[in-house]
Amino acid sequence: MAKEYDLVILGGGTGGYVAAIRASQLGLSVAIVEKGELGGTCLHRGCIPSKALLRSAEVYQQTKQADTYGVETENTSLNFIKVQERKQQIVDQLHQGVKGLMKKGKVDVIEGHGRILGPSIFSPTAGTISVEMNNGEENDMIIPKNVIVATGSKPKTLPGLEVDGESIMTSDEALQMESLPESMIIVGGGVIGIEWASMLADFGVNVKVIEYLDQILPTEDQDVVTEAEKALKQKGIEIITGAKVKPETLEKQDGVSIKADINGEEQSFEADRLLVSVGRAPIVDNIGLENTDIQVDNGAIKVNKFGQTKESHIYAIGDVIGGMQLAHVASHEGILAVEHMANENPEPINYNQVASCIYSHPEMASVGLTEQAAKNQGYEIKVGKFPFQAVGKSLVHGEKEGFTKIITNAKNDDLLGVHMIGPHVTDMISEAGLAMVLDATAWEIGETIHPHPTLSEVIGEAALAVDGKQIHG
């Protein structure tokens, strides 16, 4: 007999398992259908493993430069096998933690591939889930009152650049490399491409980034991009923008070679391996959407401000709906969807108040509008900018490059955006995010006494700089 639940979630990634925990807290009976491993892309193929590798790269570089701190080291070397082992230990520990959370919340985890069925003998409406079990047993049927689609995304590829896991790879395959190449071409200068470029360069790999647009990191503030390009080039990374890769010219022999059209001229590039980093595509195929009235637009499921699809009892969250495609966004979309179906009257997410981070070296973080976006929306703006090199803790820390930039509405002093590049900004951006949520002004941030010496002083000084009142600059 088919089992009934208040909620069934397709996908046990960050958005899915967080939604399950919140539903359990609200007293709902919950099941997650997951064909892979709990934690999804973020835990196993994205956020966590890539940041573990980035941390190893950072430590390697710091150790090589230890003499600048008065610490003398000799014969510093990199053991990439141990780097990968450390990464996997972190992933495994967190994976066990997620499984423990499911047990604690009495969430049933069903291992298999779930598909949504249309109206049937099981239910007069679409939403019954047929599960193709991983263990080979016959399909299981689950009847939920509500469904959340949280199937996530997968790396996009380019026709002609077929991934073989050896010479041509996406981030999924790159995370499993057993050894580092001497050189790497990265096609795509977005967030993932730049994180990989920074990491590989810090590991000692010769890196070329080929970007189709006229600049890398197209969603970031122009001042941040300029500073990032300077820092990346100082690492030895070659950045080629305005370049259209020609997949038909790909050759794989003793490495890879490929040509790109740059301002009408063809240029050749060669490396040991090629990493395709051109974004991520929502996973909407083979999950039964054709059996429902759910609408898909440009490859992503269409939802309202609470995550509801056109089938009001079926919600969708995370990468599968497009949007910001960030793990922390998926988590909050999951909480919002659950609270809405439970009639908790939640407030919709204001995506303009969501911080985003880039974990390259230097780090970058932002919340709100860029300066150009603010101008495009018709705002009269004031800008405060303050460099890390004027902050004592930055010099102590050994990283003086970068800055914080605060953009405000000149008419009412409302915060419009905060943009940071420099040491530990991915940890500090939450202060700016809270300020946005609380509708704080730059004056209020400046009035907040930031302890000395800390890196966070750069935020207070940038806030004062909006009105020319910075103390140390």
Buried (B, 14 or more C-beta within 10 A) or exposed (E): EEBBBBBBBBBBBBBBBBBBBBBBEBEBBBBBBBBBBBBBBBBBBBBBBBBBBBBBBBEBBBEBEBEEEEEEEEEEEBEBEEBBEBBBEBBEEBBEEBBEBBEEBEBBBBBBBBBBBBEBEBBEBBBBBBBBBEEEEEEBBBBBBBBBBBBBBBBBBBEEBEBEEEBBBBBBBBBEBEEBBEBBBBBBBBBBBBBBBBBBBBBBBBBBBBBBEEBBBEEBBEBBBEBBBEBBEEBEBBBBBBBEBEBEBBEBEEBBBBBBBBEEEEEEBBBBBBBBBBBBBBBBEEBBBEBBEBEBEEBBBBBEEBBBBEBEBBBBBBBBBBBBBBBBBBBBBBBBBBBBBBEEEBEEBEEEBBBBBBBBBBBBBBBBBBBEBBEEEEBEBBBBBBBBBBBEBBEEBEBBBBBBBBBBBBEEBBBBBBBBBBBBBBEBBEBBBBBBEEEBBBBBBBEBEBEEBBBBBBBBBBBBBBBEEBEEB
